[in-house]
Amino acid sequence: MKRLDFKRGVKIRWKIITSCTMFGLRESLAYTLDNWGGLLSMATYMITYLIFLGVLFGRVNLIAGYNHSEMLFFTLITQINFYMTYVFSLISIERMGDSVNTGTLDLWLVKPVPALWYVTFQRIKLGDLLFSAFPATIPLLIMLFPRWSGFQMNWVGIVSGILLIIIGQVIIHCFQFMMSLTAFFTGEAKNARNMSLELSIFGDTIPFEGYPNFVKAIGLTAIPFMVHTALAVSFFLGKSTNYFMLVYAFGLMVVFLWGKIVLWKFALRHYSSASS
Amino acid sequence: MRFATYIKTAALGFCSVANYRTEVWFQVAQRLLILSGIILLWSVIGTAGTGQTYTQLIAYFLVANGVRDLIDAQFGKFGSSMVDDIKAGKISAYLLQPTRTVIFMYFKHLGTRGVTIVFYLIYIVVGIVLAPPTSLIACLLFFVVVATGLVICLAQCTMVGCLAFWITDAKATKNVVNHFTRVLSGSLIPLTFFPVAYQVPVMLSPFASYAYLPATLLQAEKVDSFLFLQVGVSICWAIGLLLISRLIWRKGVRQYEAVGL
């Protein structure tokens, strides 16, 4: 019986993810002009950031031990992480905050689906990833391509880096989600969400080796901005080889996932509907 | 009477935001975080290429970011609020009022920024304390440039916002302008870092008035002819862009009337 319940639980969760993804894709395709606008915006960001890096490396040779090519690779991972956060996490969190503010959450809570799962994955904008994010990254990939052979990479480092990106993404999602739960107590979470995003990407400008130890300590514990980009790139490029960090990051992910569930239940107990 | 209406509108905007006090603090903390990120980045890069001491560099970024945010040039949120009002049709009600619509909308938006404006003034004051200005003329020119920066930003936001009359949602265009502003204003990287061939065009662009020029003026020991030229160009940009934005606004409103009313 319990096994049957488990299978049913997995099935309904998979159904929620696929349905929300398909709806998000249809939504993206419906607004063609919006897609072009998004692509233009992302491409401009990429180009201006590359100009910034170019100008900077016109005056300095290394930033925290990273040369221009390595910083371009760092930027690539930063972009991948940002798009992943935006597509898989941020939009759903934004909708959750708004739903508390407007009272729409009532409707979601009465649906016969796991509420936390539904709130987490209610809108996955895969269209933005395919039609805006990927094309906007092409200028960076073109710049990186001839420099690729200069990187000191090995398979263990690459696998570790990929694992750290995935773990880091889960951690920052939980962190952003928990901060956005302030909507349940204050009625609005727009700036709390923006703040959580800024905190999450705080480690996306400087390589891991450039931070003072106390910032590293904060970024690997309470405010987890180090794992998904800074630490991951350090492993990719073979600058870090302490594989204990992988186990630690996994443990941190479990703690943040647990924290997310506990705080969600706590917030729900304090939810006073705006629509009733 | 009309000006009193604008002040009341700003007060109303302030009250609507002040209801969510926690949110205001989150916004302040967010800006503080962005600034600390820039300072941290420059502490890693070092000051060797800038010809400044570390204190001067921090003062530069405090003033540059303070002025940029004070005049709303970081995100150009007035442009967003204008796009939203046009898109949602709220502008119909504003057009019927016996006020100047753009100024009315600007004051409404200004009120929502009340608390954060105080915070940006603190940025500038701390910057001045860290590296006190030495030239009185430069200080006076600083106020002129902040005023021209404000007008340029208002004109830029109006032009971007007016695009909503034609393409309904102009937020992507606003973001494109913001990305250029971020790098070309000098709030992320001093414009002196640019290659020599590009320095003059970048310093004479309207974006320089948002951050680089005010911050440089406060740190200038004497005002040379090039600084005077930059201030003069900034005034020209302000007047020119304001006129263009008025033209676009009028054309946009005519377009809106033809379709909406």
Interface residues (C-beta under 8 A of the other chain):
Chain A: L33 D34 W36 G37 G38 L40 S41 T44 Y45 I47 T48 Y49 I51 F52 V55 L56 G58 R59 V60 I63 A64 T182 T186 G187 E188 A189 K190 N191 A192 N194 M195 E198 L199 F202 T205 I206 G210 Y211 V215
Chain B: Y20 T22 E23 V24 F26 Q27 A29 Q30 L33 I34 G37 L40 L41 V44 I45 G46 A48 G49 I167 D169 K171 A172 T173 N175 V176 H179 F180 R182 V183 L188 I189 F193 F194 P195
